[in-house]
C-alpha cells in the first residue's frame, strides 16, 4: 500500500510539472518594420516560417506610410517568424526574422514583391 501511495505521489508530481510547463507564456519579441519604399504598407501578417497560414492583420486600420516605421510586440513560440506585408498595390512582400529579443525588417523599393503575375 505504501508503494502505491508513493507511485501516485510521483505520478501527480509529474502531471503538475507538465501542467506548469504548458502554462508558461511564449517568449516576447519586438519587431520593428520600417517602410523606406514609395508605397504604403496596408496590411502586415505573421506566420510560422514554413507556413502560409497567416494570422490576423497586425496593423488594424492603420498603414505604415512611406518613411514611417511600426513596432510590433508579440509572443511567439518558434525560433523564427515570417512577416508578410501587403502594399497599396495589393502586392505581397515577405521576410523571416528571429523571434527573440528585437528584430527588424526594412522595406524599400528593391524589396521583392509578389503581385500575382
matplotlib code that plots the C-alpha trace (Angstrom):
import matplotlib.pyplot as plt

x = [0.0, 2.9, 4.4, 1.1, 0.9, 4.5, 3.8, 0.7, 2.5, 5.3, 2.6, 0.8, 4.2, 4.9, 1.4, 1.7, 5.2, 3.8, 0.9, 3.1, 5.2, 2.2, 1.0, 4.3, 3.9, 5.6, 8.7, 8.1, 9.7, 9.7, 9.8, 10.4, 9.1, 10.5, 8.9, 11.5, 9.6, 7.4, 4.3, 2.1, 2.1, -1.6, -1.5, 1.0, 0.6, 2.6, 3.0, 5.4, 8.4, 7.4, 3.7, 1.4, -1.3, -1.2, -2.6, -4.7, -3.7, -1.2, -1.9, -5.6, -6.9, -3.6, -1.0, 2.8, 3.3, 6.4, 9.2, 7.5, 8.0, 5.9, 6.9, 5.1, 5.3, 4.2, 4.6, 6.0, 6.8, 9.0, 12.6, 11.6, 8.6, 7.6, 6.3, 4.0, 3.2, 0.7, 1.3, -1.1, -1.0, -2.1, 1.4, 2.9, 6.4, 7.8, 10.8, 11.7, 13.2, 14.5, 11.7, 13.7, 14.6, 14.4, 14.2, 13.9, 12.7, 13.3, 11.2, 12.5, 11.7, 14.1, 12.3, 11.0, 7.2, 4.7, 2.0, 0.4, 2.0]
y = [0.0, 2.4, 1.7, 2.6, 5.9, 6.8, 5.9, 8.0, 11.0, 10.7, 10.5, 13.6, 15.5, 14.7, 15.7, 19.0, 19.7, 19.2, 21.4, 24.2, 24.0, 24.2, 27.4, 29.1, 32.1, 32.2, 34.4, 38.0, 39.6, 43.2, 43.6, 47.0, 47.3, 50.3, 51.3, 53.1, 52.3, 54.7, 52.7, 52.4, 49.1, 48.4, 45.0, 43.0, 39.4, 36.9, 33.1, 30.3, 30.4, 27.4, 28.1, 30.2, 30.2, 33.8, 35.2, 38.4, 41.7, 43.3, 46.9, 47.0, 50.0, 52.0, 51.7, 52.1, 55.1, 55.8, 56.8, 55.5, 52.5, 50.4, 48.3, 45.1, 43.4, 39.8, 36.5, 33.8, 30.2, 29.4, 30.4, 32.4, 34.3, 35.1, 38.6, 39.2, 42.7, 43.9, 47.2, 49.7, 47.9, 44.6, 43.1, 40.9, 41.2, 38.8, 38.0, 35.8, 37.2, 35.8, 35.6, 36.6, 39.9, 42.6, 42.0, 44.4, 44.5, 47.4, 47.5, 49.6, 49.9, 47.0, 44.6, 41.7, 41.8, 39.1, 40.9, 37.7, 37.9]
z = [0.0, 0.8, -2.6, -4.3, -2.4, -3.4, -7.0, -7.0, -5.5, -8.1, -10.9, -9.5, -9.3, -13.0, -14.1, -12.1, -13.6, -17.1, -16.5, -15.2, -18.3, -20.6, -18.9, -19.5, -21.8, -25.2, -25.4, -26.4, -29.5, -30.6, -34.4, -36.0, -39.5, -41.4, -44.7, -46.8, -50.0, -52.0, -51.3, -48.1, -46.3, -45.7, -44.0, -42.0, -41.1, -39.1, -39.7, -38.8, -41.2, -43.2, -43.3, -45.4, -42.8, -41.7, -38.6, -38.3, -39.7, -37.2, -38.4, -37.9, -39.8, -39.9, -42.7, -42.4, -44.7, -46.7, -44.4, -41.3, -39.0, -36.6, -33.7, -33.0, -29.6, -30.0, -28.2, -30.4, -29.6, -32.6, -33.3, -36.4, -37.6, -41.1, -41.8, -44.8, -45.8, -48.4, -50.1, -51.6, -54.9, -53.4, -53.8, -51.1, -49.6, -47.0, -44.9, -41.9, -38.8, -35.5, -32.9, -29.8, -28.3, -31.0, -34.8, -37.7, -41.3, -43.6, -46.8, -49.7, -53.4, -54.1, -51.8, -53.9, -54.4, -55.4, -57.4, -58.7, -62.2]

ax = plt.figure().add_subplot(projection="3d")
ax.plot(x, y, z, "-o")
ax.set_aspect("equal")
plt.show()
